Structure formats: structure tokens, C-alpha cells
């Protein structure tokens, strides 16, 4: 694996942990796709730094479990503004 990819994976994980960021927020911040963020954190980081990968995984799992709530709130906000 190339050095810049390893460095990016570490930076992404640190960003997710520090800001409790979602995959979408992280992808937007780094200017990469959601699938790249996901692959960096779940696959590549496991080989580079397993403990950092586990910490980032905890944040992503929490975000995943809450995403249906955020989606419902966004829909509610959308229709509240239309009135």
C-alpha cells in the first residue's frame, strides 16, 4: 500500500473520532467518495493501526444506528419549512 493512502486512512480515522463525524461529513471534508472513506476505515486501517480502526468503528457504528433518526428529523424539517 502506498504511503499517502496509509496516511489518509489515519487522518480520516482521527477526524471521525475527534468530531464524531459521519461517513458523508468525512468524505466532504477530505474531498473523496463515501466508499473510499469506508474502505479506508474498515479495511486498510485494520492492517495499519488496529486500535485506531476499532475506535473509529465505534463512532461509525453509533452513527449508523442513529441515521434513521437523523433522516426522519431532516424530513420533518423539510415539510415544516414548506408551510
Secondary structure by P-SEA (a helix, b strand, c coil): ccaaaaaaaaaaaaaaaaccccaaaaaaaacccaaaaaaaaccccccccaaaaaaaaaaaaaaaaaaaaaaaaaaaaaaaaac
